[in-house]
Amino acid sequence: MLAGNPDKFGFLIERVSDWETEGFVNGMMHIYINGKAYPKKLHTTTLNVDIAHLFNEDYSAFVRPKVSRKIYAMKGKKLFKHLRKLRFPAYYGDDKEADEDYRFDVILEELSGARYHVFVVTDGQKVRLLIGRWKNKKHLNKCKFLDETEITAKEYQEIINCVYLYFHNNVEPASWKKER
């Protein structure tokens, strides 16, 4: 399933039943920003965990991007560095004891496992998504800006809806559906 426009922002999600084990719905999930797929290599994703994290309102900014016109107005790399500093103050902040700020963080476990990190911010009309990658495992405190894209809030909401419907219809365990 393709959600969105891979030339700007989108997801490619595919369940692969041959990869599944008891309790784990596995497949592939790649995020596209400006025509580039992340992660770049084929990577097994535990879809019932990763997509559920996207929709967890307690710690993922994916479903409700934080509105901040001031932060949104920052330029690409400067914006990335600012969001990175908020999220990882122990590495980038002045106050090494500051709490981590998850307001702009898109939580994707498997993408993180491939050392990528995604942020999202909106001005209410448009949404910006930024992606970076942690350098090699030896230097985990170096998250380098890779790319960013901007889409309308309406386009973003359509992508969210599409990913949610795919999750609900193809991935979400039946036991979760009964709990609602």
PyMOL commands that set and color helices and strands:
alter all, ss='L'
color gray80, all
select helices_A, chain A and resi 17-19+47-54+69-72+76-87+89-92+109-113+137-139+153-171+174-179
alter helices_A, ss='H'
color red, helices_A
select strands_A, chain A and resi 2-5+9-15+26-33+36-38+44-46+105-106+116-122+126-134+143-152
alter strands_A, ss='S'
color yellow, strands_A
deselect
rebuild
show_as cartoon
